Amino acid sequence: MCTFKTINEQIDILKHRGLNIHNEERAKRYLLTNNYYNIINGYSKFFQDHEDHFVDGATFDEIRELYWFDKEFKQVLLNGILNAEHHLKSIAAYRFAEANPRSKYPYLQIENYDSNSLNRNWKLISRLSKILSSNCNYDNNTIYHNIHSHNDVPIWVIVDYFDFGTLRDFIRCLPRNVQNKIALDCIDFINDNTPNFNGTFPIDVMNSFIKNIHETRNVCAHNNRLLKFECRSDSVYFEPLHSVYTISSNRNNPRKDVFTTFISLQCFLSETEYSVLNNTLRKRVKHLNHRLHSISVNNILSSLGFPDNWHEIDPLPQS
């Protein structure tokens, strides 16, 4: 059974395990307002040489800095993912409207989706119907305006109400010829970030990238710990991208860490957007490196799947 520990008892436990606390009053306030479980159980393991014992020189301030780094890293990464989400919404809405130019509410019609995934299609249609019904009675949104003014809500209007999970399912449910057009549109982003690319972007690769970006987005948006996070499935191997980072197609080398998701954003972001994302994350790592004294910053990079000394690589040019 878990028993309640006062803040003073929590401090005593940490000191007994070898953690240096230079300002106990500040540490007590921090634990009170940030939750011992989230801070210590989530981040102190990086500073321990064996179970429940801290490495020589480890400090409470280092744990606090690591917690703050994880939070900032998530915010920066989430901003990049939101940019990718914006592009995908625009492309998917355009290609769907192009394929269904004359019918009202075409996204509620089962025949406009891939006939090989009927169960998934009906679930999506139900979700889209709920988006319409939950907004049709309030006159402060564009769905209400379109229903009452045009008796129709076009895809380019409702798509703005999709969360990332709905967007992902919408793209997966589209006929393969429409998905192929979306993937083809993404090649401009790949060309921006990988100038020597001259191939195709298979839809199974695109969908696996979107799936793992979605999972990573949820961790960032819900402020769960990103360090040591892994997606449930490997990204499908994409040689033009993965080979640049010496990522293997071997099944014994998973492609489900944060770094693999991060580099996959090159397929959905402009060169400038990806450069800003890359360089901002790099600055966050460099800042953390200056704050860590008892462990190497490479321990933290490794927990995210990033290469050792990644922060020392030259920044990408920003136009």
C-alpha positions as CSV (number, residue, x, y, z in Angstrom):
1,M,0.0,0.0,0.0
2,C,1.3,3.5,-0.9
3,T,1.5,5.7,2.2
4,F,1.3,9.5,2.4
5,K,4.7,11.3,2.9
6,T,5.0,14.9,4.0
7,I,7.2,17.3,2.0
8,N,9.8,17.0,4.8
9,E,9.7,13.3,4.6
10,Q,10.1,13.4,0.9
11,I,13.2,15.7,1.3
12,D,14.7,13.3,3.8
13,I,14.2,10.3,1.5
14,L,16.0,12.1,-1.3
15,K,18.9,13.1,0.9
16,H,19.2,9.6,2.3
17,R,19.5,8.3,-1.3
18,G,22.4,10.6,-1.9
19,L,20.8,13.6,-3.6
20,N,22.3,17.0,-3.0
21,I,19.8,19.7,-2.1
22,H,21.4,23.1,-1.9
23,N,18.2,25.0,-1.0
24,E,15.8,22.9,0.9
25,E,13.1,25.5,1.3
26,R,13.0,26.1,-2.5
27,A,13.0,22.3,-3.1
28,K,10.0,22.0,-0.7
29,R,8.0,24.6,-2.5
30,Y,8.9,23.1,-5.9
31,L,7.7,19.6,-4.8
32,L,4.5,21.0,-3.3
33,T,3.6,22.8,-6.5
34,N,4.8,20.3,-9.1
35,N,4.0,16.8,-7.6
36,Y,6.8,14.6,-6.2
37,Y,5.6,11.6,-8.3
38,N,5.9,13.6,-11.6
39,I,9.3,15.2,-10.8
40,I,11.1,12.5,-8.9
41,N,9.7,9.3,-10.2
42,G,9.7,10.7,-13.8
43,Y,13.1,12.3,-14.0
44,S,15.4,11.2,-11.1
45,K,16.1,7.8,-12.6
46,F,18.5,9.5,-15.1
47,F,20.7,10.5,-12.1
48,Q,20.8,7.2,-10.4
49,D,23.6,4.6,-10.7
50,H,21.5,1.8,-9.3
51,E,18.0,1.5,-7.9
52,D,17.1,4.4,-5.5
53,H,20.7,5.7,-5.2
54,F,21.9,8.9,-6.9
55,V,25.3,9.2,-8.7
56,D,28.0,11.3,-7.0
57,G,27.3,15.0,-7.3
58,A,23.6,14.7,-8.5
59,T,21.5,17.7,-7.3
60,F,17.9,18.5,-7.0
61,D,18.5,21.5,-9.3
62,E,19.6,19.1,-12.1
63,I,16.4,17.1,-11.8
64,R,14.4,20.3,-11.9
65,E,16.3,21.4,-15.0
66,L,15.6,18.1,-16.7
67,Y,11.9,18.4,-16.0
68,W,11.9,21.9,-17.4
69,F,13.9,20.7,-20.5
70,D,11.3,17.9,-21.2
71,K,8.5,20.4,-20.9
72,E,10.2,23.0,-23.3
73,F,11.2,20.3,-25.7
74,K,7.6,19.1,-25.9
75,Q,6.3,22.6,-26.5
76,V,8.7,23.2,-29.4
77,L,8.1,19.8,-31.0
78,L,4.3,20.3,-30.6
79,N,4.5,23.6,-32.5
80,G,6.3,21.8,-35.4
81,I,3.7,19.0,-35.4
82,L,0.9,21.6,-35.4
83,N,2.4,23.1,-38.6
84,A,2.5,19.7,-40.2
85,E,-1.1,19.1,-39.1
86,H,-2.1,22.4,-40.8
87,H,-0.5,21.4,-44.1
88,L,-2.1,17.9,-44.0
89,K,-5.5,19.3,-43.3
90,S,-5.3,21.7,-46.2
91,I,-4.0,19.1,-48.7
92,A,-6.4,16.4,-47.6
93,A,-9.4,18.8,-47.9
94,Y,-8.4,20.0,-51.3
95,R,-7.9,16.5,-52.7
96,F,-11.1,15.2,-51.2
97,A,-13.1,18.2,-52.6
98,E,-11.4,17.6,-56.0
99,A,-12.6,14.0,-56.0
100,N,-16.1,15.0,-54.9
101,P,-16.9,18.4,-56.4
102,R,-20.7,18.4,-56.7
103,S,-22.4,16.6,-53.7
104,K,-23.4,18.0,-50.4
105,Y,-21.8,16.6,-47.3
106,P,-19.7,14.2,-49.3
107,Y,-17.7,13.1,-46.3
108,L,-20.9,11.6,-44.8
109,Q,-21.3,9.3,-47.8
110,I,-19.7,5.8,-47.5
111,E,-19.1,5.5,-51.2
112,N,-16.6,8.3,-51.1
113,Y,-14.2,6.2,-49.0
114,D,-12.0,3.1,-49.5
115,S,-14.4,0.2,-50.0
116,N,-11.9,-2.2,-48.3
117,S,-12.3,-0.6,-44.8
118,L,-16.1,-0.3,-44.3
119,N,-16.1,-0.6,-40.5
120,R,-13.4,2.1,-40.1
121,N,-15.3,4.3,-42.6
122,W,-18.6,4.1,-40.7
123,K,-16.8,5.0,-37.5
124,L,-15.3,8.0,-39.2
125,I,-18.6,9.1,-40.6
126,S,-20.2,8.9,-37.2
127,R,-17.4,11.0,-35.8
128,L,-17.8,13.6,-38.5
129,S,-21.6,13.7,-37.9
130,K,-21.0,14.4,-34.2
131,I,-18.8,17.3,-35.2
132,L,-21.6,18.8,-37.2
133,S,-24.3,18.2,-34.6
134,S,-22.2,19.6,-31.7
135,N,-21.7,22.9,-33.6
136,C,-24.9,23.4,-35.6
137,N,-26.8,25.1,-32.7
138,Y,-24.3,27.7,-31.8
139,D,-24.0,30.8,-34.0
140,N,-20.4,31.6,-33.2
141,N,-18.8,29.2,-35.6
142,T,-18.4,28.5,-39.3
143,I,-20.3,25.2,-39.3
144,Y,-23.5,27.0,-38.0
145,H,-23.0,29.7,-40.7
146,N,-22.7,27.2,-43.5
147,I,-25.6,25.0,-42.4
148,H,-28.0,28.0,-42.1
149,S,-26.8,29.9,-45.1
150,H,-25.9,27.2,-47.6
151,N,-27.4,24.0,-46.2
152,D,-24.0,22.4,-46.7
153,V,-20.7,22.4,-44.8
154,P,-17.8,21.8,-47.3
155,I,-14.8,19.7,-46.4
156,W,-12.5,22.8,-46.2
157,V,-14.7,24.1,-43.4
158,I,-15.2,21.0,-41.3
159,V,-11.6,20.0,-41.6
160,D,-10.6,22.8,-39.2
161,Y,-12.6,21.0,-36.5
162,F,-10.7,17.8,-36.9
163,D,-8.3,16.8,-34.1
164,F,-5.2,15.0,-35.3
165,G,-6.7,11.6,-34.7
166,T,-9.7,12.4,-36.9
167,L,-7.4,13.8,-39.6
168,R,-5.3,10.6,-39.5
169,D,-8.4,8.4,-39.8
170,F,-9.8,10.6,-42.6
171,I,-6.7,10.2,-44.7
172,R,-6.5,6.5,-44.1
173,C,-10.1,6.0,-45.1
174,L,-9.8,7.8,-48.4
175,P,-9.6,5.9,-51.7
176,R,-6.0,4.9,-52.5
177,N,-5.9,7.2,-55.6
178,V,-6.7,10.2,-53.3
179,Q,-4.2,9.1,-50.7
180,N,-1.6,8.9,-53.5
181,K,-2.3,12.4,-54.5
182,I,-1.8,13.6,-50.9
183,A,1.5,11.7,-50.7
184,L,2.5,13.2,-54.1
185,D,1.7,16.7,-52.7
186,C,4.0,16.0,-49.7
187,I,7.0,15.4,-52.1
188,D,7.5,19.2,-52.3
189,F,8.2,19.2,-48.6
190,I,10.6,16.2,-49.0
191,N,12.4,18.0,-51.8
192,D,12.7,21.1,-49.6
193,N,14.5,19.2,-46.9
194,T,16.2,16.4,-48.9
195,P,17.4,18.1,-52.1
196,N,18.7,14.9,-53.7
197,F,15.3,13.1,-53.4
198,N,13.9,12.0,-56.7
199,G,11.6,9.1,-55.8
200,T,8.1,8.5,-54.6
201,F,6.5,8.8,-51.2
202,P,4.5,5.5,-50.7
203,I,1.2,5.9,-48.9
204,D,2.1,3.1,-46.4
205,V,5.1,5.2,-45.4
206,M,3.1,8.4,-45.2
207,N,0.4,6.8,-43.0
208,S,2.9,5.2,-40.7
209,F,4.7,8.6,-40.3
210,I,1.4,10.3,-39.6
211,K,0.4,7.6,-37.0
212,N,3.6,8.1,-35.0
213,I,3.5,11.8,-35.3
214,H,-0.1,11.6,-33.9
215,E,1.1,9.4,-30.9
216,T,4.0,11.8,-30.2
217,R,1.7,14.8,-30.5
218,N,-0.6,13.4,-27.8
219,V,2.4,13.0,-25.4
220,C,3.4,16.6,-26.0
221,A,-0.2,18.0,-25.8
222,H,-1.1,16.2,-22.6
223,N,2.3,17.1,-21.0
224,N,3.3,13.5,-20.4
225,R,6.9,12.6,-20.1
226,L,8.6,12.6,-23.5
227,L,12.0,11.2,-22.3
228,K,12.1,7.4,-23.1
229,F,8.8,7.6,-25.0
230,E,8.4,5.2,-27.9
231,C,5.5,4.8,-30.3
232,R,3.7,1.5,-30.4
233,S,4.8,0.6,-34.0
234,D,7.9,1.2,-36.1
235,S,7.7,3.8,-38.8
236,V,7.8,2.1,-42.2
237,Y,11.4,2.2,-43.5
238,F,11.9,5.1,-46.0
239,E,15.3,4.8,-47.5
240,P,15.7,8.4,-48.8
241,L,15.1,9.7,-45.3
242,H,16.3,7.0,-42.9
243,S,19.6,6.3,-44.7
244,V,20.7,9.9,-44.2
245,Y,20.7,9.3,-40.5
246,T,22.1,5.7,-40.8
247,I,18.8,4.3,-39.6
248,S,18.6,0.7,-40.7
249,S,15.7,-1.3,-42.2
250,N,16.6,-4.1,-39.8
251,R,13.8,-5.2,-37.6
252,N,16.2,-5.4,-34.7
253,N,16.7,-1.6,-34.9
254,P,13.3,-0.1,-34.0
255,R,12.1,3.1,-35.7
256,K,9.6,4.2,-33.0
257,D,11.6,6.7,-30.9
258,V,11.2,10.5,-30.8
259,F,14.1,11.1,-33.1
260,T,12.6,9.0,-35.8
261,T,9.3,10.9,-35.5
262,F,11.2,14.2,-35.5
263,I,13.0,13.6,-38.8
264,S,9.8,12.3,-40.4
265,L,8.4,15.8,-40.0
266,Q,10.6,16.7,-43.0
267,C,7.9,15.1,-45.1
268,F,5.2,17.5,-43.9
269,L,7.1,20.8,-43.2
270,S,8.7,23.5,-45.3
271,E,12.4,23.9,-45.2
272,T,12.1,27.0,-43.0
273,E,9.7,25.4,-40.7
274,Y,11.9,22.3,-40.2
275,S,15.0,24.4,-39.8
276,V,13.3,26.5,-37.1
277,L,12.2,23.3,-35.3
278,N,15.6,21.7,-35.6
279,N,17.5,24.7,-34.4
280,T,15.2,25.5,-31.5
281,L,15.4,21.9,-30.2
282,R,19.2,22.1,-30.6
283,K,19.3,25.3,-28.5
284,R,17.2,23.6,-25.8
285,V,19.7,20.7,-25.6
286,K,22.7,23.0,-25.5
287,H,21.1,24.9,-22.6
288,L,20.5,21.7,-20.7
289,N,24.1,20.6,-21.4
290,H,25.3,23.7,-19.5
291,R,23.0,22.8,-16.5
292,L,24.0,19.2,-16.1
293,H,27.1,18.3,-14.1
294,S,26.7,14.8,-12.7
295,I,25.6,13.1,-15.9
296,S,26.2,13.6,-19.7
297,V,23.6,15.2,-21.8
298,N,24.1,12.3,-24.2
299,N,22.2,10.2,-21.6
300,I,19.2,12.4,-22.3
301,L,19.6,12.5,-26.0
302,S,19.8,8.7,-26.0
303,S,16.5,8.5,-24.2
304,L,14.9,10.4,-27.1
305,G,16.7,8.3,-29.7
306,F,18.9,11.3,-30.8
307,P,22.5,10.6,-31.7
308,D,25.3,11.5,-29.3
309,N,26.4,15.1,-29.4
310,W,23.5,16.0,-31.8
311,H,23.4,19.5,-30.3
312,E,27.0,20.1,-31.6
313,I,26.0,19.6,-35.2
314,D,25.9,22.9,-37.2
315,P,22.4,24.5,-37.2
316,L,20.3,24.3,-40.4
317,P,20.1,27.5,-42.5
318,Q,17.0,29.6,-41.9
319,S,15.7,31.8,-44.7
